[in-house]
Amino acid sequence: MKITIEELEFPIHIRTKLMKLKNITKLHIDFINGKNIVFNKTNLAIHEPHKIVISNSTSSVILLTYENNDNLYSSNFKIVSISQISKVITKLLD
């Protein structure tokens, strides 16, 4: 079975929104592109979300965002607001 993997470009508007948060540049941030994985000659596909990894030297937070969706999700798929991310940043800096 052949598989086609298309790497998606990370949404720039989400990246700029996060980089505007106070003190976020003091942490390590990785923006990982999502992927569309298509199983050729079938109607099956997997849409892997974009990932944002915010970390310090001891802990990390992973956020997910999907293509054509401006929401950020935690690892248990609950919507995370920008104010909640600001609180997490403060805790990671302590």
N, C-alpha and C positions, 0 to 999 in steps of 0.2 A: 504494500500500500504506500503510495506516494503522499508526502506531506509538504505543504507550502507554508513557509513561515514569513510573514510580513511584519517587519519591525515598524512600530508607530512612533511618530515624533511626539515628544513630551509637549503638552500644551504650554505655550509661553506665558499666557495670561495667568495661569496658576502659579508658575514659577515666580513671576514678578510680584504677585500678590503676597506670596510667602516671604520673599526677600525684603519686603517692606516692613516686616514685623521687627519690633525693637529687639535688639541683642541677638537676633538669630544668626548673624554672621560669626558669633563667638563659638558656635557649635559646628560640628561636621555634618554637612547635608549632601546626600546623594539623590539625584533624580534619575530614576531607572525607567527607560522606555518600556511601554507595553507592547504586546504582540498579538497579531491575529494568526492563529494556527488553523489551517484549513486542510481537511482530509480530502484529497482529490477524488473525484468521481463519487462523492457522497454528499449528503446535505448536512454533514457534521462540521462544526467549527468551534474553536475555543478562543475566547477573547480574554487575553491576559491583561489585567489592569496595569496602569502606570504605578510605580511605587516611589514614595518619598521616604527616605530613611534619615531621621534626625537623631544624632547621637553625640554623647560626650565620651569620656574615657571609660565609663563604667556601665552605662545603660543606653538604650535606644528606643525610638518610637517609629513605627512603620505606619504610614498613611497610604491609602489607595485612592486612585481616581480613575475613572473610566473615560473612554473616548466620547466626545460630545456630551459630557456631563461635568458641570462645574463643582459638584459636591466633592468633599473629601470624606473618606470613610476610615474608621479604625479597623483593626484586624478582626473585630467581631461584627463588621459591616454596619455599624451605627454611624450616622452622619456626625462629623466633627466640624464645629464652627471655628472661625478664625480666633475668637476670644478664648476658646478652649485650647487652641494651639499655643496662644500666648502664655497661658497658665503652665502648660507643659514645658515650654521654653524656660520659664522662670524656675521651675523645679529642676530641670536639667542643669541649670547654671549654678544652683546651690551646692 
